[in-house]
Amino acid sequence: MQEKWKRWLPAIILALTIPLLVWGILSSAKQREESVATEASLQDGFSEERPEDKTSALQILSPKEQVFTQSEPTLHIEGKTNPRLLLTINGETITVAEDGSFTYLLNLAEGENIFIISDGVQSLEYRVTYAPHLFFSVSPTKNILSGGNEALHVSAKAKEGSQVTATLSKETITLVAGKAENGVQIFTGEFALPAQSSVKQNLGRIKFHGENGSNQQSVQGAAVSISARPLPDIPIEVGTGTVKPPQVQGDRVEVLQPTQDYGRGPAKVLEIQTPYAETAPGSNSGAKSTPNATPLVNGTYDYIVDTKVYDNDEYYVTKSGLLVEAEKCKSFDGFVLPTNTVSLKSGGNADLVLTMNWKVPFQSQMKPQKYHAGYQGRKFNVSAFDAEYIDFTFYYTNAAEGEVQFPKSSVVFSAKWVSKGAKDGTSTLRVYFRNKGFFYGYHAYYGSDNRLHISFTEPHKTSPKVVLDIGHGGKDCGAIGVNGVYESTVTLHIGSKVYEKLRAKGIRVELTRGNDTFVSLDARQQKARDVNANLFVSLHANSAPPNQTKWMGPELYYYRAFAKAPAQRIENQLLQAYKEIYKDDPQALSRIIPSDGGVRYYPYKVTRLEECPAVLVECGYLSNPTECAALCDAANQERLAQAIADGIAEYFQKDVQ
């Protein structure tokens, strides 16, 4: 039986295998047929045009309007379309995402720009007029309450070659074109404000209008009002009187107080409540600081004759002719004080001590000093500091005595009264410099003894002290570069390097900040006073107005004439550093030195110090792509820091006696 099974086994296997082979062949053929059919079906699907392939879905999300005017040189276009259709803008094929979305940045020419967006089915025409900024800024812009009978100064920064007018209360004046730089020009003019009347006068807003070819633009400035008639005038004793020494208890002077009635009538009185309260000339509109209007020191009394508002800040006008910010003092109803007298004596090597009947206001002015109009048409630019003495003028003072010699001072020589009881009720003390053009500031304050102390800053050639003010910080990031970098970050990097390099040169350095923290402008100034600095240097990075991305190079700013020397030294060194940075970029090299040399007068808050020379350094422009990249480069930061440190050291070596 087993043998029979063995004989039939091959036949059985063959019988079973043949049907399986046939089935496999037939199945494979069917799969190939289905695959070919499927492929053909797919090919037919792409080659056959379906209705949705020719349907327009073009939708422009931005801009919203098809006819409009803008001041920016580029237009951002954003939208959605059918991705199966070819999208073009003025014939140029635009890349479209799978979901049909697209974006495009269109460069505009000045004037009208026509462009057509098309998907082959639908076409949309846009007319965009590019009118560049004609005005970059105007001043004043915030509310003004004037005392009348004064000149209201107005100004505008506008596109070079423009014609600019200003209108106030039906009066239109043509502004005078001044200095032009990199396509921006400064225009200035003055309105003669009417006198006060018994009621407040509202003159309306200042309207600035500019024209440059077909481009016209009008912008509004401040609203201007004239206050009602001021408080009654205060009679002041004039002419030369006799020194009347005040009462003294121990070493403390018993000064007169305006809260006591001396039989001279009532008065509105202010008392300075801050170490230094800055002033401006009360006869001019606007709270514009000038070197000839010096701060009032803590404890000073003066009479209020009017109130003004500039840029929404309230100011008092004093009988002495000054403008003082209201928040820097307290005001109260008091009484007119008797006229003041002064006794002068020496307080040390370069110090003065003045004993007075009461704490009168005083002003200082360096003479004779030549000034000229420069940057932005401002009048206090100097070619060099060339004064020979400084005058201290005391108000409400009809008598003075005392002369002082300074045999041990290298800065001041002597002090004497050159006017006693002038027709305006003032007396003037003149302090002579030992050498013409060499002066480094002074510190004035009413001491605990109620006497006025004036200390003149002595130079230090071998171991000077510098306050290095690293600009901005914390919540105040400053300018933002074209690459997103913060000015506060750039100044911290450069300032940290300057700090180390100055210390290596044997110069003592105090920082206003060493990390990313906020420091107020008043605190930065006060730092210089607290440490008796010989020089204050504030570090910043610049930013240009819109559409002025070509501005480049360092700039130095000073306020006091005696600060011109360190500003010039630092600028010279920075220019040399930039010549190295841009040695392979002739175009950049041609732009880094402005026509005025880049050393300028400007009343920046931190530079308005009496105690020492103070300058503000603009290291370069973050608004310029090339310069922004340079300012962010560690090697260039090293070069700029070295230049600033070298400029500071050179000032102490060559300009300090």
Secondary structure per residue as TSV (DSSP state, phi and psi in degrees):
chain	resnum	aa	ss	phi	psi
A	1	M	-	360.0	-44.0
A	2	Q	H	-63.9	-36.3
A	3	E	H	-66.2	-39.5
A	4	K	H	-61.8	-43.3
A	5	W	H	-60.6	-41.3
A	6	K	H	-64.1	-37.1
A	7	R	H	-67.7	-35.1
A	8	W	H	-90.1	-8.2
A	9	L	H	-63.0	-46.2
A	10	P	H	-59.4	-38.2
A	11	A	H	-65.4	-40.4
A	12	I	H	-63.8	-44.2
A	13	I	H	-62.2	-43.8
A	14	L	H	-62.5	-40.6
A	15	A	H	-63.2	-36.7
A	16	L	H	-77.0	-33.0
A	17	T	H	-74.0	-39.7
A	18	I	H	-57.4	-48.5
A	19	P	H	-60.7	-36.7
A	20	L	H	-65.3	-40.6
A	21	L	H	-64.2	-42.4
A	22	V	H	-62.2	-43.2
A	23	W	H	-63.2	-41.3
A	24	G	H	-62.9	-41.8
A	25	I	H	-64.3	-46.1
A	26	L	H	-63.2	-40.2
A	27	S	H	-65.5	-42.9
A	28	S	H	-63.8	-40.3
A	29	A	H	-63.5	-40.2
A	30	K	H	-64.6	-40.3
A	31	Q	H	-63.9	-40.6
A	32	R	H	-63.9	-39.1
A	33	E	H	-64.0	-43.2
A	34	E	H	-65.8	-39.5
A	35	S	H	-63.1	-44.6
A	36	V	H	-62.2	-40.0
A	37	A	H	-65.9	-40.9
A	38	T	H	-64.3	-45.5
A	39	E	H	-60.7	-41.8
A	40	A	H	-64.2	-39.7
A	41	S	H	-62.1	-42.1
A	42	L	H	-65.3	-42.5
A	43	Q	H	-63.5	-40.4
A	44	D	H	-63.2	-35.7
A	45	G	H	-64.0	-37.8
A	46	F	H	-79.6	-30.6
A	47	S	H	-82.4	-22.4
A	48	E	S	-87.1	125.9
A	49	E	-	-76.1	126.5
A	50	R	-	-101.8	158.4
A	51	P	G	-58.6	-38.0
A	52	E	G	-69.1	-18.2
A	53	D	G	-71.4	-21.7
A	54	K	G	-109.7	17.7
A	55	T	-	-96.0	125.9
A	56	S	-	-78.3	133.6
A	57	A	-	-125.6	25.0
A	58	L	-	-65.9	123.6
A	59	Q	E	-139.7	122.2
A	60	I	E	-97.9	116.4
A	61	L	E	-85.5	-32.0
A	62	S	E	-151.3	129.1
A	63	P	S	-78.0	160.6
A	64	K	S	-78.5	-31.9
A	65	E	-	-108.7	157.1
A	66	Q	S	-98.9	-13.6
A	67	V	E	-134.5	117.5
A	68	F	E	-163.8	172.2
A	69	T	E	-122.2	141.1
A	70	Q	E	-141.9	161.6
A	71	S	S	-102.8	-6.2
A	72	E	S	-88.4	147.9
A	73	P	S	-80.4	-7.6
A	74	T	E	-127.7	153.2
A	75	L	E	-123.8	125.4
A	76	H	E	-91.6	119.3
A	77	I	E	-107.4	131.9
A	78	E	E	-139.0	138.3
A	79	G	E	-170.5	-169.5
A	80	K	E	-136.2	151.0
A	81	T	-	-151.2	172.6
A	82	N	-	-74.7	117.2
A	83	P	T	-66.5	-12.7
A	84	R	T	-81.3	-11.1
A	85	L	S	-103.2	153.2
A	86	L	-	-84.3	120.0
A	87	L	-	-99.6	133.5
A	88	T	E	-134.8	151.6
A	89	I	E	-124.1	114.2
A	90	N	T	51.2	40.4
A	91	G	T	87.0	-10.5
A	92	E	E	-88.9	127.3
A	93	T	E	-68.1	132.7
A	94	I	-	-108.6	134.4
A	95	T	-	-70.3	133.0
A	96	V	-	-121.6	136.9
A	97	A	-	-73.5	168.0
A	98	E	T	-59.7	-32.2
A	99	D	T	-86.4	4.5
A	100	G	S	92.2	-3.0
A	101	S	E	-80.1	152.8
A	102	F	E	-155.1	155.3
A	103	T	E	-137.4	153.9
A	104	Y	E	-156.7	137.9
A	105	L	E	-107.5	116.5
A	106	L	E	-103.8	125.2
A	107	N	E	-81.8	132.3
A	108	L	-	-104.3	146.8
A	109	A	-	-95.8	152.0
A	110	E	S	-62.5	135.6
A	111	G	E	102.2	-156.3
A	112	E	E	-82.5	135.7
A	113	N	E	-120.7	125.5
A	114	I	E	-110.6	128.7
A	115	F	E	-142.2	148.7
A	116	I	E	-119.9	127.3
A	117	I	E	-102.0	124.6
A	118	S	E	-138.3	144.0
A	119	D	-	-113.4	14.2
A	120	G	S	89.3	-18.9
A	121	V	S	-111.6	-44.3
A	122	Q	-	-122.7	140.9
A	123	S	E	-127.7	135.8
A	124	L	E	-121.6	129.5
A	125	E	E	-102.5	134.1
A	126	Y	E	-121.6	139.5
A	127	R	E	-123.2	108.9
A	128	V	E	-118.5	123.0
A	129	T	E	-96.8	119.6
A	130	Y	E	-92.9	108.0
A	131	A	-	-113.8	98.0
A	132	P	-	-56.9	156.4
A	133	H	-	-50.5	119.6
A	134	L	S	-85.6	-41.0
A	135	F	E	-102.6	131.3
A	136	F	E	-96.1	-33.8
A	137	S	E	-165.7	156.7
A	138	V	E	-134.7	158.4
A	139	S	E	-149.4	139.7
A	140	P	-	-81.7	161.5
A	141	T	-	-121.0	-17.3
A	142	K	S	-109.2	164.2
A	143	N	-	-56.0	141.8
A	144	I	E	-125.1	128.8
A	145	L	E	-115.9	107.5
A	146	S	E	-101.6	158.8
A	147	G	-	-86.9	1.8
A	148	G	S	78.6	169.2
A	149	N	S	54.5	41.5
A	150	E	S	-143.5	164.9
A	151	A	E	-90.6	125.2
A	152	L	E	-95.9	111.1
A	153	H	E	-82.0	130.9
A	154	V	E	-126.2	151.9
A	155	S	E	-151.8	160.3
A	156	A	E	-148.1	141.8
A	157	K	E	-100.5	120.1
A	158	A	E	-138.6	170.9
A	159	K	E	-60.3	136.6
A	160	E	T	-56.0	137.5
A	161	G	T	87.4	5.5
A	162	S	-	-78.7	163.1
A	163	Q	E	-111.7	123.4
A	164	V	E	-124.6	134.1
A	165	T	E	-125.4	161.8
A	166	A	E	-134.3	139.1
A	167	T	E	-124.8	133.9
A	168	L	E	-143.5	121.3
A	169	S	T	49.2	55.1
A	170	K	T	72.8	-3.3
A	171	E	E	-100.6	127.1
A	172	T	E	-115.5	130.3
A	173	I	E	-121.2	147.4
A	174	T	E	-91.8	124.2
A	175	L	-	-78.0	142.8
A	176	V	E	-84.9	129.5
A	177	A	E	-74.7	130.9
A	178	G	E	-112.2	-144.0
A	179	K	E	-62.7	136.7
A	180	A	E	-112.2	138.8
A	181	E	E	-148.9	122.4
A	182	N	T	54.2	41.2
A	183	G	T	86.3	-2.3
A	184	V	E	-113.4	133.7
A	185	Q	E	-124.3	147.5
A	186	I	E	-101.4	131.6
A	187	F	E	-121.2	133.9
A	188	T	E	-134.5	157.8
A	189	G	E	-170.9	175.8
A	190	E	E	-140.0	139.0
A	191	F	E	-100.3	140.3
A	192	A	E	-90.1	107.7
A	193	L	-	-77.0	145.4
A	194	P	-	-70.6	165.9
A	195	A	-	-73.0	163.4
A	196	Q	-	-71.5	155.6
A	197	S	-	-130.0	-169.8
A	198	S	S	-74.8	-13.5
A	199	V	S	-127.3	159.7
A	200	K	-	-68.5	138.8
A	201	Q	E	-112.9	125.3
A	202	N	E	-99.9	115.8
A	203	L	E	-94.2	-4.0
A	204	G	E	87.6	-167.2
A	205	R	E	-96.4	150.6
A	206	I	E	-76.3	129.6
A	207	K	E	-113.1	120.7
A	208	F	E	-97.7	134.8
A	209	H	E	-130.6	134.0
A	210	G	E	-130.3	147.8
A	211	E	E	-134.2	137.7
A	212	N	E	-147.2	95.1
A	213	G	T	65.1	-129.7
A	214	S	T	-83.2	-9.2
A	215	N	E	-83.7	121.6
A	216	Q	E	-127.8	146.4
A	217	Q	E	-153.8	141.0
A	218	S	E	-126.0	135.8
A	219	V	E	-135.0	154.0
A	220	Q	E	-99.5	145.7
A	221	G	E	-109.8	-145.0
A	222	A	E	-73.4	154.1
A	223	A	E	-85.8	132.4
A	224	V	E	-116.8	132.6
A	225	S	E	-132.9	154.1
A	226	I	E	-110.5	124.9
A	227	S	-	-69.4	162.2
A	228	A	-	-67.7	170.0
A	229	R	-	-51.5	140.7
A	230	P	-	-73.7	-177.0
A	231	L	S	-63.7	158.1
A	232	P	-	-56.3	144.9
A	233	D	-	-64.9	153.7
A	234	I	-	-108.7	120.7
A	235	P	-	-70.1	132.9
A	236	I	-	-118.7	135.9
A	237	E	-	-71.6	133.2
A	238	V	-	-122.5	171.1
A	239	G	S	87.2	164.2
A	240	T	-	-76.0	132.0
A	241	G	-	-116.3	-156.6
A	242	T	-	-120.2	138.3
A	243	V	-	-63.1	129.7
A	244	K	-	-119.3	93.7
A	245	P	-	-56.8	134.8
A	246	P	-	-76.2	168.2
A	247	Q	E	-72.8	142.9
A	248	V	E	-127.8	127.8
A	249	Q	E	-109.8	107.5
A	250	G	T	69.1	-116.4
A	251	D	T	-108.4	2.4
A	252	R	E	-97.7	129.1
A	253	V	E	-80.8	132.4
A	254	E	E	-88.9	86.5
A	255	V	-	-76.4	154.8
A	256	L	-	-70.1	147.7
A	257	Q	-	-119.0	134.8
A	258	P	T	-72.5	-3.3
A	259	T	T	-81.8	-8.3
A	260	Q	S	-103.2	138.8
A	261	D	-	-84.0	116.3
A	262	Y	-	-103.7	16.1
A	263	G	S	78.5	16.0
A	264	R	S	-108.6	8.3
A	265	G	-	98.5	167.5
A	266	P	E	-79.1	162.5
A	267	A	E	-158.7	150.2
A	268	K	E	-84.1	124.0
A	269	V	E	-120.2	146.2
A	270	L	E	-118.5	150.3
A	271	E	E	-127.8	126.3
A	272	I	E	-67.4	133.0
A	273	Q	-	-119.9	20.3
A	274	T	S	-139.6	154.1
A	275	P	S	-51.0	-42.9
A	276	Y	E	-138.7	124.5
A	277	A	E	-109.9	111.5
A	278	E	-	-66.0	151.8
A	279	T	E	-128.1	164.8
A	280	A	E	-138.9	160.5
A	281	P	E	-61.0	126.3
A	282	G	T	-72.0	-17.5
A	283	S	T	-82.7	-12.7
A	284	N	S	-107.0	145.0
A	285	S	S	-75.0	149.8
A	286	G	S	88.1	143.9
A	287	A	-	-90.3	60.5
A	288	K	-	-90.3	116.2
A	289	S	-	-67.6	141.7
A	290	T	-	-137.4	153.7
A	291	P	T	-62.3	-16.9
A	292	N	T	-89.9	1.8
A	293	A	S	-121.6	99.6
A	294	T	-	-93.6	160.6
A	295	P	-	-65.8	156.2
A	296	L	E	-96.1	138.0
A	297	V	E	-88.7	162.1
A	298	N	T	-55.5	132.8
A	299	G	T	95.6	-9.5
A	300	T	-	-65.4	140.8
A	301	Y	E	-107.4	147.9
A	302	D	E	-155.1	166.1
A	303	Y	E	-96.7	139.1
A	304	I	E	-93.4	125.4
A	305	V	E	-114.0	-11.3
A	306	D	E	-166.7	167.8
A	307	T	E	-128.6	137.4
A	308	K	E	-130.4	161.3
A	309	V	E	-130.4	124.3
A	310	Y	E	-129.4	131.9
A	311	D	T	52.3	37.4
A	312	N	T	68.5	7.9
A	313	D	E	-102.6	139.5
A	314	E	E	-89.3	138.4
A	315	Y	E	-130.5	149.8
A	316	Y	E	-100.5	140.4
A	317	V	E	-98.2	125.8
A	318	T	E	-95.6	160.5
A	319	K	T	-61.5	-28.0
A	320	S	T	-76.4	-2.6
A	321	G	S	90.8	23.0
A	322	L	E	-112.4	158.8
A	323	L	E	-110.0	123.3
A	324	V	E	-126.9	133.8
A	325	E	E	-65.2	130.0
A	326	A	G	-60.8	-34.2
A	327	E	G	-72.9	-10.6
A	328	K	G	-88.5	0.0
A	329	C	E	-149.2	169.6
A	330	K	E	-110.5	148.4
A	331	S	E	-120.5	149.8
A	332	F	E	-159.2	163.2
A	333	D	E	-82.0	115.6
A	334	G	E	-132.5	-146.5
A	335	F	E	-137.1	155.6
A	336	V	-	-70.6	132.4
A	337	L	-	-91.0	155.4
A	338	P	-	-60.9	158.6
A	339	T	-	-60.9	150.9
A	340	N	E	-92.8	153.6
A	341	T	E	-133.0	157.4
A	342	V	E	-132.3	140.1
A	343	S	E	-119.9	129.6
A	344	L	E	-109.5	139.5
A	345	K	E	-148.4	166.7
A	346	S	E	-79.9	144.5
A	347	G	E	-115.8	8.4
A	348	G	E	150.7	-160.3
A	349	N	T	-58.2	-42.6
A	350	A	T	-142.7	44.2
A	351	D	E	-126.0	147.1
A	352	L	E	-119.3	144.2
A	353	V	E	-126.1	124.9
A	354	L	E	-119.2	122.5
A	355	T	E	-98.3	124.1
A	356	M	E	-131.6	163.1
A	357	N	S	-73.2	-33.4
A	358	W	S	-154.9	167.5
A	359	K	-	-83.5	82.9
A	360	V	-	-80.4	157.1
A	361	P	-	-73.5	151.9
A	362	F	E	-143.8	159.4
A	363	Q	E	-131.5	151.4
A	364	S	E	-122.0	151.0
A	365	Q	E	-153.6	130.3
A	366	M	E	-87.2	131.1
A	367	K	E	-139.6	162.4
A	368	P	S	-75.1	132.0
A	369	Q	-	-128.3	128.9
A	370	K	-	-88.0	132.2
A	371	Y	-	-123.0	159.5
A	372	H	B	-148.3	156.2
A	373	A	-	-71.3	138.0
A	374	G	-	-144.8	-125.5
A	375	Y	G	-50.0	127.5
A	376	Q	G	56.8	23.7
A	377	G	G	72.8	10.4
A	378	R	-	-75.2	145.6
A	379	K	T	-92.7	1.1
A	380	F	T	-113.0	28.3
A	381	N	B	-74.1	146.5
A	382	V	-	-128.2	144.3
A	383	S	S	-76.9	-37.0
A	384	A	S	-161.4	156.1
A	385	F	-	-81.5	118.4
A	386	D	-	-133.2	21.6
A	387	A	-	-69.7	155.9
A	388	E	-	-113.1	-18.2
A	389	Y	E	-160.7	170.8
A	390	I	E	-126.8	131.4
A	391	D	E	-100.5	132.8
A	392	F	E	-110.3	115.3
A	393	T	E	-104.3	122.0
A	394	F	E	-103.0	128.3
A	395	Y	T	-86.0	159.5
A	396	Y	T	54.3	34.0
A	397	T	E	-127.0	117.3
A	398	N	E	-111.2	2.9
A	399	A	E	-153.2	144.1
A	400	A	E	-154.4	153.5
A	401	E	E	-147.1	158.5
A	402	G	-	106.9	139.8
A	403	E	-	-132.4	151.5
A	404	V	E	-134.5	140.6
A	405	Q	E	-110.4	149.3
A	406	F	-	-122.7	74.5
A	407	P	T	-67.4	-23.2
A	408	K	T	-101.6	-2.4
A	409	S	-	-87.8	140.1
A	410	S	S	-92.3	-0.4
A	411	V	S	-113.5	-52.5
A	412	V	E	-109.6	148.5
A	413	F	E	-105.6	-49.0
A	414	S	E	-159.0	167.8
A	415	A	E	-140.0	134.0
A	416	K	E	-152.4	159.6
A	417	W	E	-82.6	125.8
A	418	V	E	-106.6	-7.5
A	419	S	E	-152.2	133.0
A	420	K	S	-133.2	114.3
A	421	G	S	65.6	55.9
A	422	A	-	-68.3	175.4
A	423	K	T	-62.0	-24.5
A	424	D	T	-93.7	10.8
A	425	G	S	78.1	27.1
A	426	T	-	-119.3	161.1
A	427	S	E	-131.4	142.4
A	428	T	E	-121.9	128.8
A	429	L	E	-102.6	126.8
A	430	R	E	-108.4	127.7
A	431	V	E	-112.0	119.3
A	432	Y	E	-89.1	138.9
A	433	F	E	-79.0	146.8
A	434	R	S	-66.2	-35.8
A	435	N	S	-136.7	135.7
A	436	K	T	-55.9	130.5
A	437	G	T	80.8	8.6
A	438	F	-	-120.5	105.7
A	439	F	-	-158.1	144.5
A	440	Y	-	-131.4	13.6
A	441	G	-	108.6	177.6
A	442	Y	E	-153.0	161.0
A	443	H	E	-123.9	125.3
A	444	A	E	-122.2	141.4
A	445	Y	E	-165.0	154.2
A	446	Y	E	-89.6	119.8
A	447	G	-	-81.3	179.2
A	448	S	T	-64.9	-16.6
A	449	D	T	-86.2	3.3
A	450	N	S	68.3	12.6
A	451	R	-	-95.9	154.1
A	452	L	E	-87.4	125.4
A	453	H	E	-111.1	130.9
A	454	I	E	-125.7	116.5
A	455	S	E	-114.4	127.6
A	456	F	E	-91.4	134.8
A	457	T	-	-70.8	121.4
A	458	E	-	-87.8	144.3
A	459	P	-	-74.7	157.8
A	460	H	-	-136.8	101.1
A	461	K	S	-78.4	-37.5
A	462	T	S	-88.8	-35.3
A	463	S	S	-141.3	63.1
A	464	P	-	-72.6	163.4
A	465	K	E	-117.0	127.0
A	466	V	E	-116.7	132.9
A	467	V	E	-95.3	115.8
A	468	L	E	-98.4	110.3
A	469	D	E	-96.7	106.6
A	470	I	E	-85.0	111.8
A	471	G	-	-62.6	148.7
A	472	H	-	62.1	-157.1
A	473	G	B	121.3	151.8
A	474	G	T	63.3	-127.7
A	475	K	T	-69.0	-12.9
A	476	D	B	-107.4	97.0
A	477	C	-	-84.0	-11.5
A	478	G	-	76.1	-152.1
A	479	A	-	-70.2	154.7
A	480	I	B	-114.0	124.1
A	481	G	-	-70.0	167.3
A	482	V	T	-64.8	-19.6
A	483	N	T	-98.6	7.9
A	484	G	S	91.7	-2.1
A	485	V	-	-72.1	145.1
A	486	Y	B	-87.2	142.0
A	487	E	H	-57.5	-39.9
A	488	S	H	-61.4	-31.0
A	489	T	H	-73.1	-44.7
A	490	V	H	-62.8	-45.5
A	491	T	H	-65.4	-33.4
A	492	L	H	-67.6	-41.5
A	493	H	H	-63.4	-48.7
A	494	I	H	-68.6	-44.1
A	495	G	H	-61.5	-38.2
A	496	S	H	-62.5	-37.2
A	497	K	H	-72.3	-39.3
A	498	V	H	-60.4	-42.7
A	499	Y	H	-54.6	-49.4
A	500	E	H	-67.1	-39.0
A	501	K	H	-69.5	-36.8
A	502	L	H	-66.8	-42.4
A	503	R	H	-61.9	-37.2
A	504	A	H	-65.9	-23.7
A	505	K	T	-88.2	1.7
A	506	G	T	85.3	13.4
A	507	I	-	-94.4	128.1
A	508	R	E	-73.9	135.0
A	509	V	E	-130.4	134.8
A	510	E	E	-118.6	132.0
A	511	L	E	-98.4	143.5
A	512	T	S	-80.7	-26.6
A	513	R	-	-154.5	145.4
A	514	G	S	-119.9	4.8
A	515	N	S	-148.6	-170.1
A	516	D	S	-84.5	71.6
A	517	T	-	-125.3	156.3
A	518	F	-	-88.8	133.8
A	519	V	-	-131.2	128.5
A	520	S	-	-68.9	159.5
A	521	L	H	-64.8	-39.7
A	522	D	H	-61.6	-41.1
A	523	A	H	-66.6	-35.3
A	524	R	H	-64.6	-45.2
A	525	Q	H	-60.7	-46.3
A	526	Q	H	-62.5	-29.7
A	527	K	H	-56.8	-43.3
A	528	A	H	-63.2	-38.9
A	529	R	H	-69.8	-40.3
A	530	D	H	-66.0	-34.5
A	531	V	T	-101.6	5.0
A	532	N	T	54.7	55.4
A	533	A	-	-68.0	152.2
A	534	N	S	-96.7	-15.3
A	535	L	E	-160.8	140.0
A	536	F	E	-118.8	125.2
A	537	V	E	-127.7	119.1
A	538	S	E	-105.6	124.0
A	539	L	E	-99.3	131.8
A	540	H	E	-143.9	171.4
A	541	A	E	-128.0	144.1
A	542	N	E	-92.0	167.0
A	543	S	-	-148.9	135.2
A	544	A	-	-92.1	164.6
A	545	P	-	-62.2	166.7
A	546	P	T	-56.1	145.1
A	547	N	T	66.8	14.7
A	548	Q	-	-119.3	53.0
A	549	T	T	-74.6	-4.7
A	550	K	T	-86.6	-12.0
A	551	W	-	-63.2	134.1
A	552	M	-	-145.1	166.9
A	553	G	S	96.7	163.4
A	554	P	-	-82.1	155.7
A	555	E	E	-141.7	144.2
A	556	L	E	-121.1	137.7
A	557	Y	E	-126.5	140.6
A	558	Y	E	-133.4	164.5
A	559	Y	S	-120.4	-55.0
A	560	R	S	-78.4	141.6
A	561	A	G	-58.9	-33.8
A	562	F	G	-74.9	-0.1
A	563	A	G	-95.9	-0.4
A	564	K	H	-63.4	-39.1
A	565	A	H	-60.5	-53.0
A	566	P	H	-64.7	-32.5
A	567	A	H	-61.7	-43.3
A	568	Q	H	-66.9	-40.7
A	569	R	H	-61.7	-44.7
A	570	I	H	-68.3	-42.1
A	571	E	H	-60.8	-43.6
A	572	N	H	-57.8	-44.0
A	573	Q	H	-69.0	-38.7
A	574	L	H	-65.1	-38.1
A	575	L	H	-63.6	-38.8
A	576	Q	H	-63.7	-38.9
A	577	A	H	-64.2	-41.9
A	578	Y	H	-69.1	-30.6
A	579	K	H	-63.9	-32.6
A	580	E	H	-74.1	-42.2
A	581	I	H	-62.0	-40.9
A	582	Y	T	-104.7	26.1
A	583	K	T	-61.6	-24.8
A	584	D	T	-103.7	13.9
A	585	D	-	-131.6	82.2
A	586	P	H	-57.4	-34.7
A	587	Q	H	-65.1	-42.5
A	588	A	H	-67.0	-40.3
A	589	L	H	-58.8	-34.9
A	590	S	T	-72.3	-12.8
A	591	R	T	-106.2	-10.4
A	592	I	S	-79.6	-13.9
A	593	I	S	-114.8	108.2
A	594	P	-	-68.7	167.3
A	595	S	T	-62.2	-27.4
A	596	D	T	-93.4	7.4
A	597	G	T	86.4	-13.7
A	598	G	T	85.5	7.4
A	599	V	E	-111.2	114.6
A	600	R	E	-137.6	151.1
A	601	Y	E	-80.4	133.4
A	602	Y	-	-161.9	136.6
A	603	P	-	-82.9	54.2
A	604	Y	-	-62.3	140.5
A	605	K	G	-52.1	-47.9
A	606	V	G	-70.6	-15.5
A	607	T	G	-91.1	-5.6
A	608	R	-	-88.2	65.4
A	609	L	-	-111.3	145.8
A	610	E	S	-97.6	-24.1
A	611	E	S	-73.8	-29.5
A	612	C	S	-159.4	163.6
A	613	P	-	-60.3	139.3
A	614	A	E	-136.5	133.1
A	615	V	E	-133.8	154.8
A	616	L	E	-116.8	128.2
A	617	V	E	-105.4	120.2
A	618	E	E	-97.4	107.7
A	619	C	E	-71.0	-21.6
A	620	G	E	162.0	178.8
A	621	Y	E	-101.5	116.8
A	622	L	T	-75.2	-15.4
A	623	S	T	-82.9	-8.9
A	624	N	S	-98.7	122.7
A	625	P	H	-56.1	-43.6
A	626	T	H	-64.5	-45.7
A	627	E	H	-73.9	-33.3
A	628	C	H	-60.8	-43.8
A	629	A	H	-62.4	-39.7
A	630	A	H	-65.2	-41.0
A	631	L	H	-68.4	-22.8
A	632	C	H	-91.0	-7.2
A	633	D	-	-83.4	129.0
A	634	A	H	-61.3	-38.8
A	635	A	H	-66.1	-39.1
A	636	N	H	-71.1	-36.2
A	637	Q	H	-59.5	-37.6
A	638	E	H	-63.8	-43.8
A	639	R	H	-62.8	-45.7
A	640	L	H	-67.1	-39.6
A	641	A	H	-63.2	-41.3
A	642	Q	H	-63.6	-39.7
A	643	A	H	-63.9	-44.2
A	644	I	H	-64.1	-45.1
A	645	A	H	-62.7	-41.2
A	646	D	H	-65.6	-39.7
A	647	G	H	-63.7	-40.7
A	648	I	H	-64.5	-46.8
A	649	A	H	-62.9	-39.5
A	650	E	H	-64.6	-36.7
A	651	Y	H	-60.4	-47.8
A	652	F	H	-66.5	-31.3
A	653	Q	H	-76.4	-36.8
A	654	K	H	-111.3	-21.8
A	655	D	T	-114.3	-0.4
A	656	V	-	-113.1	128.1
A	657	Q	-	-80.8	360.0
